[in-house]
Amino acid sequence: MQDDHDEPNSLVRESMRLFLATAFCLTLFALNSILCRAALVVWGMEPLQYTAVRGLSAAVMLALLCAVHIVRGLPGRGSVWKQAWKESSWAGSLFLFLYMICFSLAYMAMPSAAGTLVINISVQFGMMGWGMAHGMRLSKMQAAGLAMAFAGLVALLSPGLTAPPLISSLLMVVAGLSWGGYSVCGRGASSASLATAGNFFRCAVAGLATACVASVLESPAHPAAYACALAAGAVASAPGYVLWYVIVPRYSLTGSSVIQLSVPLITAVLAAFLLDEAITLRLALCSVPILGGICLALTARQKKERDS
């Protein structure tokens, strides 16, 4: 006879597993910024090399995950390789490469936490902009949330001693918009994991070309820098994205977006401990309206969709 306490205990264990898996995945996302800054600033790697190594190592890791059936194909649709290629697109891979190259260029001079904050708001603005261009109308609450977030971003980037460099910030905005474009390209995919693998496979073409250009224009980096770039691609990027697509169906669309707002906070803590980056008063104050505004806009969208 089953104990009456078994079901509640099982739910608690399942919730704890989901919480730990989510926290681990979000930490991997934050490590993308930490590893990039470590490679570029601490170990002096140049951005083209970093982009090439990160992208190619992610593609190799995803190929291994496909080979050992961690990334699985859908039944009756052919090999996993064929499905990954069909689920992806050249447009998606172009946005993916643009995101990675702008990400690397921006982090040459931009602190980790500020970069994560800028890219986060840029992704959300890009996705909202795409929705509005395709007929979505903002509620007053959504508009207020986006206005609050934009005001926080302007305050963060306005001239001052502790403001992030403007050019780097603009590059990070392009990186965020590119990730939004990449996400839009994958909206019709049957499997997000397969689409991710296929887009990285396609992106390997640009990665190889970038590696060739880097071998001519850039000096060889310290071995520790290559280790950071490899870890960013093969650990923080590829498995991180696959794990996220396993986790995300457990949350609502809005819930998963709100959860990702914790990444800038995790990044700030890791950067302070691992890279000795200061958490400035400007960053702390501006993060409140930025993250709060995005959260307000996202929750307002969920309410609007539920009511409609």
C-alpha positions as CSV (number, residue, x, y, z in Angstrom):
1,M,0.0,0.0,0.0
2,Q,1.4,3.4,-1.0
3,D,2.1,5.8,1.8
4,D,0.0,9.0,1.8
5,H,3.2,11.0,2.2
6,D,4.8,9.5,-0.9
7,E,3.0,11.8,-3.4
8,P,3.8,15.1,-1.6
9,N,7.4,14.0,-1.1
10,S,7.7,13.0,-4.8
11,L,6.4,16.5,-5.8
12,V,9.0,18.1,-3.5
13,R,11.8,16.1,-4.9
14,E,10.7,16.8,-8.5
15,S,10.5,20.6,-7.7
16,M,13.9,20.5,-6.1
17,R,15.4,18.7,-9.2
18,L,13.8,21.3,-11.5
19,F,15.1,24.2,-9.3
20,L,18.6,22.8,-9.3
21,A,18.6,22.1,-13.0
22,T,17.3,25.6,-13.7
23,A,19.9,27.2,-11.4
24,F,22.7,25.2,-13.1
25,C,21.5,26.1,-16.5
26,L,21.3,29.8,-15.7
27,T,24.8,29.7,-14.2
28,L,26.1,28.2,-17.5
29,F,24.5,31.1,-19.3
30,A,26.2,33.6,-16.9
31,L,29.5,31.8,-17.4
32,N,29.4,32.6,-21.1
33,S,30.1,36.3,-20.1
34,I,32.7,35.3,-17.4
35,L,34.7,33.1,-19.7
36,C,34.6,35.6,-22.6
37,R,35.9,38.4,-20.3
38,A,38.5,36.1,-18.8
39,A,39.8,35.0,-22.3
40,L,39.8,38.5,-23.8
41,V,40.9,40.7,-20.8
42,V,42.7,38.4,-18.4
43,W,44.6,36.3,-21.0
44,G,44.7,38.7,-23.9
45,M,42.9,36.7,-26.5
46,E,41.6,38.6,-29.5
47,P,37.9,38.5,-30.5
48,L,38.0,36.7,-33.8
49,Q,39.9,33.8,-32.3
50,Y,37.5,33.6,-29.4
51,T,34.5,33.6,-31.6
52,A,35.9,30.9,-33.9
53,V,36.9,28.6,-31.0
54,R,33.7,29.1,-29.1
55,G,31.5,28.4,-32.2
56,L,33.4,25.5,-33.5
57,S,33.8,23.8,-30.1
58,A,30.0,24.2,-29.5
59,A,29.3,22.6,-32.9
60,V,31.7,19.6,-32.1
61,M,30.0,19.1,-28.7
62,L,26.5,19.2,-30.2
63,A,27.7,16.6,-32.8
64,L,28.8,14.4,-29.9
65,L,25.5,14.9,-28.1
66,C,23.7,13.8,-31.3
67,A,26.0,10.8,-31.7
68,V,25.3,9.5,-28.2
69,H,21.6,10.3,-28.6
70,I,21.4,12.9,-25.9
71,V,20.0,15.2,-28.6
72,R,17.5,12.8,-30.3
73,G,15.7,12.9,-33.5
74,L,11.9,12.6,-33.8
75,P,10.6,9.1,-34.6
76,G,10.1,8.3,-38.3
77,R,11.8,11.4,-39.7
78,G,15.2,10.0,-40.7
79,S,18.6,10.4,-39.0
80,V,19.2,12.9,-36.3
81,W,21.8,14.6,-38.5
82,K,19.2,15.1,-41.3
83,Q,16.6,16.3,-38.9
84,A,19.0,18.8,-37.3
85,W,19.8,20.2,-40.7
86,K,16.2,20.5,-41.8
87,E,15.1,22.1,-38.5
88,S,17.8,24.8,-38.8
89,S,18.2,27.5,-41.4
90,W,20.9,29.7,-43.0
91,A,19.2,32.8,-41.6
92,G,19.2,31.3,-38.1
93,S,22.9,30.5,-38.4
94,L,23.7,34.0,-39.7
95,F,22.0,35.6,-36.7
96,L,23.8,33.1,-34.4
97,F,27.2,34.0,-35.8
98,L,26.4,37.8,-35.7
99,Y,25.4,37.3,-32.0
100,M,28.7,35.6,-31.2
101,I,31.0,38.0,-33.0
102,C,29.3,41.1,-31.6
103,F,29.3,39.5,-28.1
104,S,33.1,38.9,-28.3
105,L,33.8,42.4,-29.7
106,A,31.7,44.1,-27.0
107,Y,33.3,42.3,-24.1
108,M,36.8,43.6,-25.0
109,A,35.9,46.7,-23.1
110,M,32.6,46.1,-21.3
111,P,32.2,44.6,-17.8
112,S,30.5,41.3,-17.6
113,A,27.4,42.3,-15.6
114,A,26.7,45.4,-17.6
115,G,27.0,43.4,-20.8
116,T,24.6,40.7,-19.6
117,L,22.1,43.4,-18.6
118,V,22.3,45.2,-22.0
119,I,22.0,42.0,-24.0
120,N,19.0,40.9,-21.9
121,I,17.0,44.0,-22.5
122,S,18.0,44.0,-26.2
123,V,16.7,40.5,-26.7
124,Q,13.3,41.4,-25.1
125,F,13.0,44.6,-27.1
126,G,13.9,42.7,-30.3
127,M,11.2,40.1,-29.6
128,M,8.6,42.7,-28.7
129,G,9.5,44.7,-31.8
130,W,9.0,41.6,-34.0
131,G,5.7,40.9,-32.4
132,M,4.5,44.5,-32.9
133,A,5.6,44.4,-36.5
134,H,3.4,41.3,-36.9
135,G,0.3,42.8,-35.4
136,M,0.8,42.5,-31.7
137,R,-0.6,45.5,-29.7
138,L,1.0,46.5,-26.4
139,S,-1.2,46.9,-23.3
140,K,-0.7,50.0,-21.2
141,M,1.1,47.8,-18.6
142,Q,3.4,46.4,-21.3
143,A,4.2,49.8,-22.6
144,A,4.9,51.1,-19.1
145,G,7.3,48.2,-18.4
146,L,9.2,48.7,-21.7
147,A,9.4,52.4,-21.0
148,M,10.8,51.8,-17.5
149,A,13.4,49.3,-18.9
150,F,14.4,51.7,-21.6
151,A,14.8,54.6,-19.2
152,G,17.0,52.4,-17.0
153,L,19.1,51.5,-20.1
154,V,19.5,55.1,-21.0
155,A,20.6,56.0,-17.5
156,L,23.1,53.1,-17.5
157,L,24.6,54.2,-20.8
158,S,24.5,58.0,-20.3
159,P,28.0,59.6,-20.1
160,G,29.8,59.3,-16.8
161,L,32.8,57.8,-15.2
162,T,31.2,54.4,-14.5
163,A,29.2,54.2,-17.7
164,P,30.0,51.2,-20.0
165,P,31.8,52.2,-23.3
166,L,29.2,53.4,-25.8
167,I,30.6,51.4,-28.8
168,S,30.8,48.2,-26.8
169,S,27.3,48.8,-25.5
170,L,26.0,49.3,-29.1
171,L,27.7,46.1,-30.1
172,M,26.1,44.3,-27.2
173,V,22.7,45.7,-28.3
174,V,23.3,44.2,-31.8
175,A,24.2,40.9,-30.2
176,G,21.0,40.9,-28.3
177,L,18.9,41.8,-31.3
178,S,20.7,39.1,-33.2
179,W,19.8,36.5,-30.6
180,G,16.2,37.7,-30.8
181,G,16.4,37.2,-34.6
182,Y,17.8,33.8,-34.0
183,S,15.0,32.9,-31.7
184,V,12.4,34.1,-34.2
185,C,14.0,32.0,-36.9
186,G,13.5,28.9,-34.7
187,R,9.9,29.5,-33.8
188,G,8.6,27.0,-36.3
189,A,11.0,24.2,-35.3
190,S,9.6,20.9,-34.1
191,S,12.6,20.4,-31.8
192,A,14.5,23.4,-30.3
193,S,17.5,21.1,-29.5
194,L,17.7,19.8,-33.1
195,A,17.4,23.3,-34.5
196,T,20.2,24.5,-32.2
197,A,22.5,21.7,-33.3
198,G,21.7,22.3,-36.9
199,N,22.3,26.0,-36.7
200,F,25.7,25.5,-35.0
201,F,26.6,23.0,-37.7
202,R,25.8,25.6,-40.4
203,C,27.5,28.3,-38.3
204,A,30.7,26.2,-38.4
205,V,31.3,27.4,-42.0
206,A,31.5,31.0,-40.7
207,G,33.6,29.7,-37.7
208,L,36.2,28.2,-40.0
209,A,36.4,31.3,-42.1
210,T,36.8,33.4,-39.0
211,A,39.6,31.1,-37.8
212,C,41.4,31.6,-41.1
213,V,41.1,35.4,-40.9
214,A,42.2,35.3,-37.2
215,S,45.3,33.3,-38.0
216,V,46.4,36.2,-40.3
217,L,45.3,39.2,-38.4
218,E,45.6,38.1,-34.7
219,S,48.5,36.8,-32.6
220,P,48.3,33.4,-30.9
221,A,46.8,33.5,-27.5
222,H,47.8,32.1,-24.1
223,P,46.7,28.4,-23.7
224,A,44.5,29.5,-20.8
225,A,42.6,31.7,-23.2
226,Y,41.9,28.8,-25.6
227,A,40.7,26.8,-22.6
228,C,38.2,29.5,-21.7
229,A,36.9,29.7,-25.3
230,L,36.6,25.9,-25.5
231,A,34.8,25.8,-22.2
232,A,32.4,28.6,-23.3
233,G,31.5,26.6,-26.5
234,A,31.7,23.0,-25.3
235,V,30.3,23.5,-21.8
236,A,28.5,26.8,-21.2
237,S,26.9,27.1,-24.7
238,A,26.1,23.7,-26.3
239,P,25.1,21.6,-23.2
240,G,23.6,24.8,-21.6
241,Y,21.2,25.4,-24.5
242,V,20.3,21.7,-24.7
243,L,19.5,21.5,-21.0
244,W,17.5,24.7,-21.2
245,Y,15.3,23.3,-23.9
246,V,14.7,20.2,-21.7
247,I,13.7,22.5,-18.8
248,V,11.7,25.2,-20.5
249,P,8.6,23.2,-21.3
250,R,8.1,22.9,-17.5
251,Y,7.5,26.7,-17.4
252,S,5.1,29.0,-19.1
253,L,6.6,31.1,-21.9
254,T,6.5,34.2,-19.8
255,G,7.8,32.3,-16.7
256,S,10.8,31.1,-18.6
257,S,11.5,34.6,-19.8
258,V,11.2,36.1,-16.3
259,I,13.5,33.4,-14.9
260,Q,16.2,34.4,-17.4
261,L,16.3,37.9,-15.8
262,S,18.3,36.3,-13.0
263,V,21.3,35.8,-15.4
264,P,22.6,39.4,-15.0
265,L,22.5,39.0,-11.2
266,I,24.3,35.7,-11.3
267,T,26.9,37.2,-13.7
268,A,27.5,40.2,-11.4
269,V,28.2,37.9,-8.4
270,L,30.5,35.6,-10.4
271,A,32.3,38.6,-12.0
272,A,32.9,40.1,-8.6
273,F,34.4,36.9,-7.2
274,L,36.2,35.5,-10.3
275,L,37.2,38.6,-12.2
276,D,37.4,41.2,-9.4
277,E,34.9,43.4,-11.3
278,A,33.2,46.0,-9.2
279,I,29.5,46.2,-8.9
280,T,29.1,50.0,-9.3
281,L,26.3,52.1,-7.8
282,R,25.2,53.1,-11.3
283,L,24.9,49.4,-12.4
284,A,23.0,48.5,-9.2
285,L,20.5,51.4,-9.4
286,C,19.9,51.0,-13.2
287,S,19.4,47.3,-13.0
288,V,16.3,47.8,-10.9
289,P,14.2,49.6,-13.6
290,I,15.7,47.5,-16.4
291,L,14.9,44.1,-14.9
292,G,11.7,45.4,-13.2
293,G,10.4,46.9,-16.4
294,I,11.1,43.7,-18.4
295,C,9.4,41.6,-15.8
296,L,6.4,43.9,-15.8
297,A,6.1,43.8,-19.6
298,L,6.4,40.0,-19.6
299,T,3.9,39.4,-16.9
300,A,1.5,41.9,-18.5
301,R,1.8,40.0,-21.8
302,Q,0.9,36.7,-20.0
303,K,-2.1,38.4,-18.4
304,K,-3.2,39.8,-21.8
305,E,-2.9,36.4,-23.5
306,R,-4.8,34.7,-20.6
307,D,-7.6,37.2,-20.8
308,S,-7.9,37.2,-24.6
